[in-house]
Amino acid sequence: MKIAHVTDLAIPHIGGVEYVVYKYSTMQMREGHESFVVTTRIPGTKKVENRNGIRYYRFSKIGMFLTPIILKKLKPDIVHTHSYLSSFSLSYLWRINKNMPILRHIHDVYLGKYEEYSGWESSSLYEHFEKFSILQEYTGYIVPSKYTKSRLVELGIPSKNIHIVPPGVELYKFGNSDGKFLRRKYGIPEDKKIIGFVGRLSTGKGPQDLIEAAKDIDAYIVLVGPNPDPKTSGIKGIENLLKKKVREYNMERRVIFAGKVKEDELPLFYDSFDIFCLPSISEGFGMSIAEALASGKPVVSYNISAIPEIVKDGYNGFLVKPKNIDELRDRLFALVQDEELYEKIKKNTRSSVEKYSWENSFRILMKVYSLYL
């Protein structure tokens, strides 16, 4: 089978969608299929290049509207698109050539919350664009969760055309170290709990809420993730704002900005956390939450979007009302102070995400493909 993945960003840019495209395309190649990726060109990349056996065709953002031209030339058996930039041209291509199945993968829906998620005050234009883009007609749709499917149904897309394909977690990577990596790296005392965060340093992911909630908790905070570049991601970084808050609360000694870390080091960070906190206002699935649970770490997050599909309140973590800083503080404090409660929650973490393997995700995806070939 010849498979085209179309995405606005791809490796070496790091993000949830980028990793999903990387995993599916490489797994397809290993199964004997031919996969290629059509995406934008970012610094350090070439117009056409091979990465890990996958061919990447890179265009400018405006050039992504011309995606149908390369697809007509390369003639894939199926198109798996994750792209907003080429959504209109690909929908048009399908309407005039229904022999080429085009599946639209919606990883999350930001309508009504894009301003807070992105950090930009002027968001109405993007939300109009997003809604119009989502409602373009395709062969079928792929979503990562029941929540995301419900959002598409609300927008008028028929339920029968929407397929839930949760992404996977590299289960074998997590829980294998002694959990001391961060204590050695940063000199964190053995008797202090570590609250970890993994995600972009942006308002939508909520690191500012974690800082606020933890200012009076005797624990170390480790923030893992890049300060996003608006030129490539469209997301406004808040690293300077976070550092200002840290200084204001006299937390410099116990808040660590780890930045973007190497992929092979990331499991060592998860293994070193005692608690994981992601106060995000929107997660189409919640990859970092699933990875934290795979490492055996209790999770504290907001009770919003797809997060309750992974985190069960009082079982493998705690869910709190969105933007309720006091409740967020109470749950974090309870896990830091109450060892019996901590161990009770911790024992349920790993087993709660074992079903989210990449093998299961790949099997479900290929079954969806087969419906349209």
Order of alpha helices (4+ residues) and beta strands (2+ residues): beta-alpha-beta-beta-beta-alpha-beta-alpha-beta-alpha-alpha-beta-alpha-beta-alpha-beta-alpha-beta-alpha-alpha-beta-alpha-beta-alpha-beta-beta-alpha-alpha-alpha
